[in-house]
Amino acid sequence: MNDAPDTRSRLLERFDLIVNGPALFNSLVAGIELGVFDTLAEGPAPFEELRARTGIPVHQLRVLLHALCATELVDKEDGRYANTAVADELLAGDGPDSWKHILRGWQEIYYPAFPHATTALRAGTNTALDGYPGTEPTLYQRLSHDPEREAVLHASMSAFTLQSMSGLLDNIGLAPGERLLDIGGGDGTTARELVKRFPDSTVTIFDLPSVVALAEEGEDAVAGGRIGFQGGDLFEDDFPGGVDCVLFSHCLEVLSPERILTLLRKAHAALRPGGRLFIYGFTLSDQERGVYSARLSLYLTVLATGQGLAYPVGEYERLMREAGFPTVEAITGLPYEHSLMVATKA
């Protein structure tokens, strides 16, 4: 198949970016950690000012600035360097939703696994997990032996959750007094945002005991006692029953369809009649071109679980109906290749 000239040019540009991507990605992390983006957030600066402010030797700073300019997130004009508006928005500052936390987690945990892709794909299992102590079959279980790296991963996931949170908050529509069960709720990031947006609702986080411990540490006055915690195994233990809503947010992608169906049936059993099930997360487009969903799917397969995928909306809809939900709808086109699936128990 011969590509049209404009298509070929675009694909060659994309190829150039992909093959140089690991170097440029790590230059972004270095620029964050060495304070370049924070310095430039105060205004354009010449080389010597950047050297004085960051303490980076001359040669090394030249190399770093070259790489950052190559990303086009930093501009150079008339001998002065400046953040672009996107760099100011995403890479300066240090809030809980900062891309600093996201990129640190990707650098320390996600990306070291990807050189194992060929081996893992051939073996049919997540062979990159061998680099972590323990015998458990998933990264999340093994990280319970390494609290420092577990905290890095959860800070990264929490920040990305906040970056993509608007798609959930703007569409979930909790009614006053509704009780929501947040399955795999992690460190409580989603729960805290939900009770801030819907102050008359309550949320219970159900997750592994070591993860729930992190969530309890992060519980603060914002929640006002409206967040509860229950540790347990998602597959071995029953979900708390009689709830109005069950939410799986960034949770089901890590599982095979068979295991997803098991959890959806447990959610159905936990819901009161007329209760709603929500699934929020990455979904695969018909053309399968989503870069965020591709990265997630590779990470899951090579390292985290050996299974899982950013599934198509239609596959989630089929599983929800098979789990006993007669009414299913999907809200698509949400931030970072996300969708929200909603099902109602008869």
SULWO-V416471 format. One record per pair of residues at least 6 apart in sequence whose ideal C-beta (glycine too) atoms are under 8 Angstrom apart, sorted by the first residue. I is the first residue (numbers start at 1). J is the second residue. D is the distance in Angstrom with one decimal. If there is no record, write none. Layout:
i->I j->J d->D
i->I j->J d->D
This chain:
i->3 j->11 d->6.5
i->17 j->24 d->7.8
i->20 j->70 d->7.8
i->22 j->111 d->7.3
i->23 j->67 d->6.8
i->24 j->67 d->6.1
i->24 j->70 d->6.3
i->24 j->71 d->5.2
i->25 j->103 d->7.7
i->25 j->106 d->7.9
i->25 j->107 d->7.5
i->25 j->111 d->7.4
i->26 j->107 d->6.8
i->27 j->64 d->6.2
i->27 j->67 d->3.6
i->27 j->68 d->5.9
i->27 j->70 d->7.9
i->27 j->71 d->6.9
i->28 j->68 d->7.3
i->28 j->71 d->6.5
i->28 j->73 d->7.2
i->28 j->91 d->7.0
i->28 j->103 d->6.5
i->29 j->103 d->5.2
i->29 j->104 d->6.9
i->29 j->107 d->5.1
i->30 j->64 d->6.0
i->31 j->37 d->5.6
i->31 j->64 d->6.4
i->31 j->68 d->5.3
i->31 j->74 d->7.6
i->31 j->91 d->7.3
i->32 j->91 d->5.9
i->32 j->99 d->8.0
i->32 j->100 d->5.2
i->32 j->103 d->6.7
i->34 j->54 d->5.4
i->34 j->56 d->6.0
i->34 j->64 d->7.2
i->35 j->53 d->7.0
i->35 j->54 d->5.2
i->36 j->50 d->6.8
i->36 j->54 d->6.2
i->36 j->64 d->6.9
i->36 j->65 d->7.6
i->36 j->68 d->6.7
i->36 j->74 d->7.6
i->37 j->83 d->6.1
i->37 j->87 d->5.8
i->37 j->88 d->7.9
i->37 j->91 d->4.2
i->37 j->92 d->4.8
i->38 j->92 d->5.4
i->38 j->93 d->7.5
i->39 j->45 d->6.3
i->39 j->50 d->6.2
i->39 j->53 d->4.8
i->39 j->54 d->6.4
i->40 j->50 d->7.8
i->40 j->74 d->6.9
i->40 j->81 d->6.2
i->40 j->82 d->5.9
i->40 j->83 d->4.3
i->40 j->87 d->7.4
i->40 j->92 d->7.6
i->41 j->83 d->5.9
i->41 j->88 d->5.5
i->41 j->92 d->3.7
i->41 j->93 d->7.3
i->43 j->82 d->7.6
i->44 j->77 d->7.9
i->44 j->80 d->4.3
i->44 j->81 d->6.5
i->44 j->82 d->3.9
i->45 j->53 d->7.3
i->45 j->80 d->6.3
i->45 j->81 d->5.9
i->45 j->82 d->7.8
i->46 j->79 d->5.6
i->46 j->80 d->5.2
i->46 j->81 d->7.5
i->47 j->61 d->7.1
i->47 j->62 d->7.8
i->47 j->65 d->7.4
i->47 j->79 d->7.3
i->47 j->81 d->7.2
i->50 j->56 d->7.7
i->50 j->61 d->6.4
i->50 j->65 d->7.3
i->50 j->81 d->6.4
i->51 j->57 d->7.9
i->51 j->58 d->6.3
i->51 j->61 d->5.4
i->54 j->61 d->6.9
i->56 j->64 d->6.8
i->65 j->74 d->6.9
i->65 j->76 d->7.5
i->65 j->81 d->6.1
i->68 j->74 d->4.1
i->69 j->75 d->7.1
i->69 j->76 d->5.5
i->69 j->81 d->7.7
i->72 j->84 d->7.0
i->73 j->83 d->7.2
i->73 j->84 d->5.5
i->73 j->86 d->6.2
i->73 j->87 d->4.2
i->73 j->91 d->7.0
i->74 j->81 d->5.8
i->74 j->82 d->7.0
i->74 j->83 d->6.3
i->74 j->84 d->6.9
i->74 j->87 d->6.3
i->75 j->81 d->7.1
i->75 j->82 d->5.0
i->75 j->83 d->7.9
i->75 j->84 d->6.0
i->76 j->82 d->7.8
i->83 j->91 d->7.5
i->83 j->92 d->6.7
i->90 j->99 d->4.7
i->91 j->99 d->5.9
i->91 j->100 d->7.2
i->94 j->100 d->6.1
i->96 j->158 d->6.6
i->96 j->159 d->6.4
i->96 j->162 d->6.3
i->96 j->189 d->7.7
i->97 j->159 d->5.2
i->97 j->162 d->3.5
i->97 j->163 d->5.6
i->98 j->159 d->5.9
i->99 j->159 d->7.0
i->99 j->163 d->7.5
i->100 j->159 d->7.8
i->101 j->155 d->4.5
i->101 j->156 d->5.4
i->101 j->158 d->7.2
i->101 j->159 d->3.9
i->102 j->156 d->5.2
i->102 j->159 d->4.7
i->102 j->160 d->5.0
i->102 j->163 d->7.3
i->103 j->156 d->7.9
i->104 j->152 d->6.3
i->104 j->155 d->7.5
i->104 j->156 d->6.3
i->105 j->152 d->5.5
i->105 j->153 d->5.4
i->105 j->155 d->6.6
i->105 j->156 d->2.2
i->105 j->157 d->6.9
i->105 j->159 d->8.0
i->106 j->156 d->6.7
i->108 j->149 d->7.0
i->108 j->152 d->5.6
i->109 j->139 d->7.7
i->109 j->149 d->6.7
i->109 j->152 d->6.7
i->109 j->153 d->5.4
i->109 j->156 d->7.4
i->109 j->303 d->7.7
i->110 j->295 d->7.5
i->110 j->299 d->5.0
i->110 j->303 d->7.4
i->112 j->128 d->7.8
i->112 j->131 d->7.5
i->113 j->128 d->3.8
i->113 j->131 d->7.8
i->113 j->299 d->6.7
i->113 j->302 d->5.1
i->113 j->303 d->3.8
i->114 j->128 d->8.0
i->114 j->298 d->6.5
i->114 j->299 d->7.8
i->114 j->302 d->6.4
i->116 j->127 d->5.6
i->116 j->128 d->4.0
i->116 j->302 d->5.6
i->116 j->303 d->7.6
i->117 j->298 d->6.5
i->117 j->302 d->5.2
i->119 j->127 d->5.0
i->120 j->126 d->5.9
i->120 j->127 d->4.5
i->120 j->128 d->6.0
i->120 j->301 d->6.5
i->120 j->302 d->4.3
i->120 j->303 d->7.8
i->120 j->306 d->7.7
i->121 j->301 d->7.3
i->121 j->302 d->7.6
i->124 j->306 d->7.8
i->125 j->306 d->4.7
i->126 j->138 d->7.9
i->126 j->139 d->7.7
i->126 j->300 d->7.9
i->126 j->301 d->6.6
i->126 j->302 d->6.0
i->126 j->303 d->5.4
i->126 j->304 d->6.7
i->126 j->305 d->6.3
i->126 j->306 d->3.5
i->127 j->302 d->7.5
i->128 j->302 d->5.0
i->128 j->303 d->4.2
i->129 j->137 d->7.7
i->129 j->138 d->7.6
i->129 j->139 d->6.1
i->129 j->142 d->6.8
i->129 j->303 d->5.9
i->129 j->304 d->7.9
i->129 j->306 d->7.6
i->132 j->139 d->6.5
i->132 j->142 d->4.4
i->132 j->143 d->7.1
i->132 j->145 d->7.9
i->132 j->146 d->7.2
i->133 j->142 d->6.6
i->133 j->145 d->5.3
i->133 j->146 d->7.0
i->134 j->141 d->7.0
i->134 j->142 d->4.0
i->134 j->144 d->8.0
i->134 j->145 d->5.2
i->136 j->142 d->5.1
i->137 j->305 d->7.5
i->137 j->306 d->7.1
i->138 j->254 d->7.6
i->138 j->304 d->6.3
i->138 j->305 d->4.9
i->138 j->306 d->7.9
i->139 j->153 d->7.9
i->139 j->303 d->5.7
i->139 j->304 d->4.4
i->139 j->305 d->7.2
i->140 j->208 d->7.1
i->140 j->211 d->7.7
i->140 j->254 d->7.8
i->140 j->304 d->7.0
i->140 j->305 d->7.9
i->141 j->208 d->7.5
i->143 j->149 d->5.8
i->143 j->150 d->4.0
i->143 j->153 d->6.2
i->144 j->150 d->6.6
i->144 j->208 d->7.2
i->144 j->210 d->4.3
i->150 j->210 d->7.2
i->150 j->214 d->7.7
i->151 j->214 d->7.3
i->154 j->186 d->6.1
i->154 j->187 d->4.8
i->154 j->211 d->7.4
i->154 j->214 d->5.9
i->157 j->186 d->6.2
i->157 j->187 d->7.9
i->157 j->189 d->8.0
i->157 j->250 d->7.1
i->158 j->186 d->6.8
i->158 j->187 d->5.5
i->158 j->189 d->4.2
i->160 j->336 d->7.8
i->161 j->186 d->7.6
i->161 j->189 d->4.9
i->161 j->190 d->6.0
i->161 j->249 d->7.3
i->161 j->250 d->6.2
i->162 j->189 d->6.2
i->162 j->193 d->7.3
i->163 j->335 d->7.4
i->163 j->336 d->6.8
i->164 j->334 d->7.6
i->164 j->335 d->5.0
i->164 j->336 d->4.6
i->164 j->338 d->5.6
i->165 j->189 d->8.0
i->165 j->190 d->7.2
i->165 j->193 d->5.4
i->166 j->334 d->7.9
i->166 j->335 d->6.1
i->167 j->280 d->7.1
i->167 j->331 d->7.9
i->167 j->334 d->3.1
i->167 j->335 d->5.1
i->167 j->338 d->4.9
i->167 j->340 d->6.4
i->168 j->190 d->7.3
i->168 j->249 d->6.4
i->168 j->278 d->7.8
i->168 j->280 d->4.7
i->168 j->334 d->7.9
i->168 j->338 d->8.0
i->168 j->340 d->6.3
i->169 j->193 d->6.3
i->169 j->194 d->7.3
i->169 j->197 d->4.9
i->171 j->331 d->5.2
i->171 j->334 d->7.5
i->171 j->340 d->5.1
i->172 j->194 d->7.6
i->172 j->247 d->7.7
i->172 j->278 d->6.1
i->172 j->280 d->7.9
i->172 j->340 d->7.1
i->174 j->180 d->6.5
i->174 j->194 d->7.0
i->174 j->197 d->8.0
i->174 j->198 d->4.2
i->174 j->201 d->4.6
i->174 j->245 d->6.8
i->175 j->201 d->7.6
i->175 j->244 d->7.9
i->176 j->198 d->7.8
i->176 j->200 d->3.7
i->176 j->201 d->7.0
i->177 j->200 d->5.9
i->177 j->201 d->6.9
i->178 j->198 d->7.7
i->178 j->201 d->4.9
i->178 j->202 d->7.9
i->178 j->244 d->4.1
i->178 j->245 d->5.8
i->179 j->201 d->7.2
i->179 j->202 d->5.2
i->179 j->203 d->7.9
i->179 j->204 d->7.3
i->179 j->242 d->7.9
i->179 j->243 d->4.9
i->179 j->244 d->5.0
i->179 j->245 d->7.2
i->180 j->194 d->6.7
i->180 j->201 d->6.2
i->180 j->202 d->7.2
i->180 j->203 d->4.9
i->180 j->204 d->7.4
i->180 j->243 d->6.7
i->180 j->244 d->6.8
i->180 j->245 d->4.2
i->180 j->246 d->7.4
i->180 j->247 d->5.8
i->181 j->203 d->7.7
i->181 j->204 d->5.3
i->181 j->206 d->6.1
i->181 j->239 d->6.3
i->181 j->240 d->6.0
i->181 j->243 d->4.6
i->181 j->245 d->7.0
i->181 j->246 d->4.8
i->181 j->247 d->6.9
i->181 j->267 d->7.9
i->181 j->270 d->6.4
i->182 j->190 d->6.0
i->182 j->191 d->5.2
i->182 j->194 d->7.6
i->182 j->203 d->5.4
i->182 j->204 d->6.8
i->182 j->205 d->5.0
i->182 j->206 d->6.9
i->182 j->247 d->5.1
i->182 j->249 d->7.0
i->183 j->206 d->5.3
i->183 j->207 d->7.7
i->183 j->234 d->6.6
i->183 j->239 d->7.0
i->183 j->246 d->6.3
i->183 j->247 d->6.7
i->183 j->248 d->5.3
i->183 j->251 d->6.0
i->183 j->263 d->7.0
i->183 j->267 d->7.1
i->184 j->206 d->7.5
i->184 j->207 d->5.5
i->184 j->234 d->6.6
i->184 j->248 d->6.6
i->184 j->249 d->7.6
i->184 j->250 d->7.7
i->184 j->251 d->3.6
i->185 j->191 d->5.6
i->185 j->203 d->7.7
i->185 j->205 d->3.5
i->185 j->206 d->6.7
i->185 j->207 d->5.4
i->185 j->215 d->6.6
i->185 j->247 d->8.0
i->185 j->249 d->7.6
i->186 j->205 d->7.8
i->186 j->207 d->6.4
i->186 j->211 d->6.0
i->186 j->214 d->7.6
i->186 j->215 d->6.9
i->186 j->250 d->8.0
i->187 j->211 d->7.0
i->187 j->214 d->4.5
i->187 j->215 d->5.0
i->187 j->218 d->5.5
i->188 j->205 d->5.9
i->188 j->214 d->7.7
i->188 j->215 d->3.6
i->188 j->216 d->7.9
i->188 j->218 d->5.1
i->188 j->219 d->6.3
i->188 j->227 d->6.4
i->189 j->218 d->7.9
i->190 j->247 d->7.4
i->190 j->249 d->5.1
i->191 j->203 d->4.2
i->191 j->205 d->5.5
i->191 j->215 d->7.4
i->191 j->223 d->7.4
i->191 j->227 d->4.9
i->192 j->218 d->7.5
i->192 j->219 d->7.9
i->192 j->220 d->7.7
i->192 j->222 d->6.0
i->192 j->223 d->5.9
i->192 j->227 d->6.9
i->194 j->201 d->6.8
i->194 j->203 d->5.4
i->195 j->201 d->6.5
i->195 j->202 d->7.3
i->195 j->203 d->5.9
i->195 j->222 d->7.4
i->195 j->223 d->5.4
i->195 j->224 d->7.4
i->195 j->226 d->4.6
i->195 j->227 d->6.2
i->196 j->222 d->6.1
i->199 j->224 d->8.0
i->199 j->226 d->7.7
i->201 j->226 d->7.2
i->202 j->226 d->4.7
i->202 j->227 d->7.4
i->202 j->228 d->7.0
i->203 j->226 d->6.7
i->203 j->227 d->5.3
i->203 j->228 d->7.3
i->204 j->227 d->7.5
i->204 j->228 d->4.1
i->204 j->229 d->7.1
i->204 j->230 d->6.1
i->204 j->240 d->5.9
i->204 j->243 d->7.4
i->205 j->212 d->6.3
i->205 j->215 d->5.3
i->205 j->227 d->6.7
i->205 j->228 d->7.1
i->205 j->229 d->5.3
i->205 j->230 d->7.1
i->206 j->230 d->5.1
i->206 j->231 d->7.9
i->206 j->232 d->6.3
i->206 j->234 d->7.4
i->206 j->239 d->6.2
i->206 j->240 d->6.8
i->207 j->215 d->7.2
i->207 j->231 d->6.9
i->207 j->232 d->7.9
i->207 j->234 d->7.8
i->208 j->231 d->6.6
i->208 j->232 d->7.8
i->208 j->233 d->7.3
i->209 j->231 d->3.5
i->209 j->232 d->7.4
i->211 j->231 d->7.9
i->212 j->229 d->4.9
i->212 j->230 d->7.1
i->212 j->231 d->4.3
i->213 j->231 d->7.7
i->215 j->227 d->7.9
i->215 j->229 d->6.0
i->216 j->229 d->5.4
i->219 j->227 d->5.7
i->219 j->229 d->7.7
i->230 j->240 d->6.1
i->234 j->263 d->6.3
i->235 j->259 d->7.3
i->235 j->262 d->6.5
i->235 j->263 d->7.5
i->238 j->266 d->7.3
i->238 j->269 d->7.9
i->238 j->270 d->7.7
i->239 j->246 d->7.3
i->239 j->266 d->5.3
i->239 j->267 d->6.6
i->239 j->269 d->7.3
i->239 j->270 d->4.0
i->240 j->270 d->6.5
i->241 j->269 d->7.1
i->241 j->270 d->4.9
i->242 j->270 d->7.5
i->242 j->272 d->5.6
i->243 j->270 d->5.8
i->243 j->271 d->6.2
i->243 j->272 d->6.9
i->243 j->275 d->6.6
i->244 j->271 d->7.5
i->244 j->272 d->6.2
i->244 j->275 d->5.2
i->244 j->276 d->7.3
i->245 j->271 d->7.6
i->245 j->275 d->6.2
i->245 j->276 d->5.0
i->245 j->277 d->7.5
i->245 j->278 d->6.5
i->246 j->267 d->4.2
i->246 j->270 d->6.0
i->246 j->271 d->5.9
i->246 j->275 d->7.3
i->246 j->276 d->7.7
i->246 j->277 d->5.1
i->246 j->278 d->7.1
i->247 j->278 d->4.6
i->247 j->279 d->8.0
i->247 j->280 d->7.0
i->248 j->263 d->7.2
i->248 j->267 d->7.5
i->248 j->277 d->7.9
i->248 j->278 d->7.1
i->248 j->279 d->4.9
i->248 j->280 d->7.3
i->248 j->281 d->7.5
i->249 j->278 d->7.6
i->249 j->279 d->8.0
i->249 j->280 d->4.5
i->249 j->281 d->6.5
i->250 j->280 d->7.2
i->250 j->281 d->4.9
i->250 j->282 d->7.7
i->251 j->281 d->7.2
i->252 j->260 d->5.0
i->252 j->263 d->7.0
i->252 j->279 d->6.1
i->252 j->281 d->6.6
i->252 j->311 d->7.7
i->252 j->316 d->7.7
i->253 j->281 d->5.4
i->253 j->282 d->5.8
i->253 j->296 d->6.2
i->253 j->297 d->7.8
i->253 j->300 d->6.6
i->253 j->308 d->5.3
i->253 j->309 d->6.6
i->253 j->310 d->5.7
i->253 j->311 d->7.0
i->254 j->300 d->5.6
i->254 j->304 d->6.1
i->254 j->305 d->4.8
i->254 j->307 d->7.5
i->254 j->308 d->4.3
i->255 j->263 d->7.3
i->255 j->305 d->7.1
i->255 j->307 d->6.4
i->255 j->308 d->5.5
i->256 j->307 d->4.5
i->256 j->308 d->6.9
i->257 j->311 d->7.5
i->257 j->315 d->6.8
i->257 j->319 d->6.3
i->259 j->307 d->7.7
i->260 j->311 d->8.0
i->260 j->316 d->8.0
i->260 j->319 d->5.6
i->261 j->319 d->5.2
i->261 j->322 d->6.1
i->261 j->323 d->6.0
i->264 j->277 d->7.1
i->264 j->319 d->5.8
i->264 j->320 d->6.1
i->264 j->322 d->7.8
i->264 j->323 d->3.7
i->264 j->325 d->7.8
i->265 j->323 d->4.8
i->265 j->324 d->6.9
i->267 j->277 d->5.4
i->267 j->323 d->7.3
i->268 j->277 d->7.2
i->268 j->323 d->5.3
i->268 j->324 d->4.6
i->268 j->325 d->6.6
i->268 j->345 d->6.1
i->271 j->277 d->6.7
i->271 j->345 d->4.7
i->272 j->345 d->7.5
i->273 j->345 d->6.0
i->273 j->346 d->6.9
i->274 j->344 d->6.7
i->274 j->345 d->6.3
i->274 j->346 d->7.9
i->275 j->344 d->7.4
i->275 j->345 d->5.0
i->276 j->342 d->6.1
i->276 j->343 d->6.9
i->276 j->344 d->5.4
i->276 j->345 d->7.5
i->277 j->320 d->6.7
i->277 j->325 d->6.2
i->277 j->342 d->7.3
i->277 j->343 d->4.4
i->277 j->344 d->7.7
i->277 j->345 d->7.3
i->278 j->340 d->6.5
i->278 j->341 d->7.1
i->278 j->342 d->5.8
i->279 j->316 d->5.6
i->279 j->320 d->7.5
i->279 j->340 d->7.3
i->279 j->341 d->4.2
i->280 j->338 d->6.6
i->280 j->339 d->7.6
i->280 j->340 d->5.0
i->280 j->341 d->7.7
i->281 j->310 d->7.5
i->281 j->338 d->6.3
i->281 j->339 d->7.6
i->282 j->290 d->7.4
i->282 j->292 d->6.3
i->282 j->293 d->4.6
i->282 j->296 d->5.5
i->282 j->310 d->3.8
i->282 j->336 d->7.4
i->282 j->337 d->5.4
i->282 j->338 d->6.1
i->283 j->293 d->7.0
i->283 j->310 d->6.0
i->283 j->311 d->6.6
i->283 j->312 d->6.3
i->283 j->313 d->5.1
i->283 j->316 d->7.4
i->283 j->332 d->7.1
i->283 j->337 d->6.6
i->283 j->338 d->6.8
i->283 j->339 d->4.2
i->284 j->290 d->6.6
i->284 j->293 d->5.5
i->284 j->309 d->7.1
i->284 j->310 d->4.9
i->284 j->311 d->6.2
i->284 j->312 d->4.7
i->285 j->293 d->7.7
i->285 j->312 d->7.9
i->285 j->337 d->7.3
i->286 j->312 d->7.6
i->288 j->294 d->7.9
i->290 j->310 d->6.9
i->290 j->337 d->4.3
i->292 j->310 d->7.9
i->292 j->336 d->5.3
i->292 j->337 d->4.9
i->293 j->310 d->3.4
i->293 j->337 d->5.1
i->294 j->310 d->7.8
i->296 j->310 d->5.4
i->297 j->308 d->7.2
i->297 j->309 d->5.0
i->297 j->310 d->5.4
i->300 j->306 d->7.8
i->300 j->307 d->7.0
i->300 j->308 d->4.0
i->300 j->309 d->7.1
i->301 j->307 d->7.1
i->301 j->308 d->7.1
i->301 j->309 d->7.8
i->310 j->337 d->7.2
i->313 j->330 d->4.7
i->313 j->332 d->6.2
i->313 j->339 d->5.4
i->313 j->341 d->6.8
i->316 j->330 d->7.6
i->316 j->339 d->8.0
i->316 j->341 d->4.9
i->317 j->328 d->4.9
i->317 j->330 d->6.4
i->317 j->341 d->6.6
i->320 j->328 d->4.9
i->320 j->341 d->6.6
i->320 j->343 d->4.3
i->321 j->328 d->5.9
i->321 j->343 d->7.8
i->324 j->345 d->7.3
i->324 j->346 d->7.8
i->325 j->343 d->3.6
i->325 j->344 d->6.5
i->325 j->345 d->6.2
i->325 j->346 d->7.9
i->326 j->344 d->7.6
i->326 j->346 d->5.5
i->327 j->343 d->6.3
i->327 j->344 d->4.4
i->327 j->346 d->8.0
i->328 j->341 d->6.7
i->328 j->342 d->7.2
i->328 j->343 d->4.6
i->329 j->341 d->7.4
i->329 j->342 d->5.2
i->329 j->343 d->7.9
i->330 j->339 d->5.7
i->330 j->340 d->7.3
i->330 j->341 d->5.1
i->330 j->342 d->7.6
i->331 j->339 d->6.4
i->331 j->340 d->4.5
i->331 j->341 d->7.9
i->331 j->342 d->7.3
i->332 j->339 d->4.6
i->333 j->339 d->7.7
i->334 j->340 d->6.4
